[in-house]
Amino acid sequence: MRPTTQPRPGDGPPVLVTSRPLDEYCACFGLTRAALGRLPGPVLDCPGGAAALAAEARALGCEVVAADPGYALGPHRLAALAADGRATMAAAIHRDPRRHLPADRRRPEKYLRSWDRARGLFTADATAHPDRYVAAALPRLPFADGTFALTLSSYLLFAYPAVFGPAEQLRALRELVRVTAPDGEVRVLPLHDERGRHCPHLTELRAALRHHRIASRVLRTGPTTRVLTLRPARPPRPGTYRPAARSERTAPR
Ligand SMILES: C[S@@+](CC[C@H](N)C(=O)[O-])C[C@H]1O[C@@H](n2cnc3c(N)ncnc32)[C@H](O)[C@@H]1O
């Protein structure tokens, strides 16, 4: 994935805008429609882009709030950027289908049509319910502590290391945990950049998260898909003391 626009204040978002449907979210995040329907509180999708999660999950009884700086542009302009994003992805799939086509998909055209459908659902839903699409940019979100039962973040924090370096990633991950309920969970993917290179400092980042009392795990949800899950670490039992590990003391803040 390559950015379709460069960072230019006031001229749209700096990274590719995409429009994944609910089923693709479920497949990559290791979720099911039933699990979404059973959640005890709302879901945050950040970045939401022109994805259809918010529009489609409502039929399951699941309330989704999407956050993305691109929402300041309005649904139609963002959808136009997502159409550009679709064209960029079509070219990338054509060049290297093994890297860009999800492992469970065989037919690029059918896959990209699912993005077109999602883009249409997004445009209609964001036009009808603008309050569910909040213009906001990580690492600062305008939500109270513990608002969401589940927070999902796809194709941003590790996909664009030129935009989010290690310190910005840590700040953004901590913010995603802040807005998530103490018994909720944050899920982030992918753990590689737009060229497929795995995040080289994931171990240090996880140590830094531990230092901030955030427990992390790497979940495998598909043949090539890894998801970082985050939860507030349980407070230590009274009377116990755990000195910080060396890696935690030297990790980026
Ligand atoms: C590749 S899209 C992912 C959209 C959606 N999650 C999906 O999978 O289809 C990346 C999105 O990140 C948004 N973005 C860029 N900078 C951001 C930031 N600082 N905070 C939140 N979102 C940001 C862009 O506007 C874009 O819509």
PDBQT file of the ligand as one rigid body, heavy atoms in Angstrom, charges set to zero:
ROOT
HETATM    1  C1  LIG A 301      -5.534   2.505   5.121  1.00  0.00    +0.000 C 
HETATM    2  S1  LIG A 301      -6.868   3.466   5.814  1.00  0.00    +0.000 S 
HETATM    3  C2  LIG A 301      -7.606   2.289   6.912  1.00  0.00    +0.000 C 
HETATM    4  C3  LIG A 301      -9.098   2.472   7.013  1.00  0.00    +0.000 C 
HETATM    5  C4  LIG A 301      -9.853   1.288   7.607  1.00  0.00    +0.000 C 
HETATM    6  N1  LIG A 301      -9.364   0.941   8.924  1.00  0.00    +0.000 N 
HETATM    7  C5  LIG A 301      -9.770   0.078   6.694  1.00  0.00    +0.000 C 
HETATM    8  O1  LIG A 301      -9.125  -0.921   7.047  1.00  0.00    +0.000 OA
HETATM    9  O2  LIG A 301     -10.347   0.120   5.595  1.00  0.00    +0.000 OA
HETATM   10  C6  LIG A 301      -5.944   4.566   6.842  1.00  0.00    +0.000 C 
HETATM   11  C7  LIG A 301      -6.769   5.724   7.397  1.00  0.00    +0.000 C 
HETATM   12  O3  LIG A 301      -5.993   6.354   8.409  1.00  0.00    +0.000 OA
HETATM   13  C8  LIG A 301      -6.428   7.699   8.492  1.00  0.00    +0.000 C 
HETATM   14  N2  LIG A 301      -5.439   8.475   9.284  1.00  0.00    +0.000 N 
HETATM   15  C9  LIG A 301      -4.345   9.131   8.853  1.00  0.00    +0.000 A 
HETATM   16  N3  LIG A 301      -3.714   9.706   9.897  1.00  0.00    +0.000 NA
HETATM   17  C10 LIG A 301      -4.425   9.382  11.018  1.00  0.00    +0.000 A 
HETATM   18  C11 LIG A 301      -4.292   9.675  12.402  1.00  0.00    +0.000 A 
HETATM   19  N4  LIG A 301      -3.270  10.419  12.865  1.00  0.00    +0.000 N 
HETATM   20  N5  LIG A 301      -5.214   9.190  13.257  1.00  0.00    +0.000 NA
HETATM   21  C12 LIG A 301      -6.249   8.430  12.822  1.00  0.00    +0.000 A 
HETATM   22  N6  LIG A 301      -6.427   8.134  11.507  1.00  0.00    +0.000 NA
HETATM   23  C13 LIG A 301      -5.532   8.599  10.623  1.00  0.00    +0.000 A 
HETATM   24  C14 LIG A 301      -6.563   8.100   7.042  1.00  0.00    +0.000 C 
HETATM   25  O4  LIG A 301      -7.418   9.224   6.908  1.00  0.00    +0.000 OA
HETATM   26  C15 LIG A 301      -7.141   6.818   6.429  1.00  0.00    +0.000 C 
HETATM   27  O5  LIG A 301      -8.547   6.907   6.313  1.00  0.00    +0.000 OA
ENDROOT
TORSDOF 0
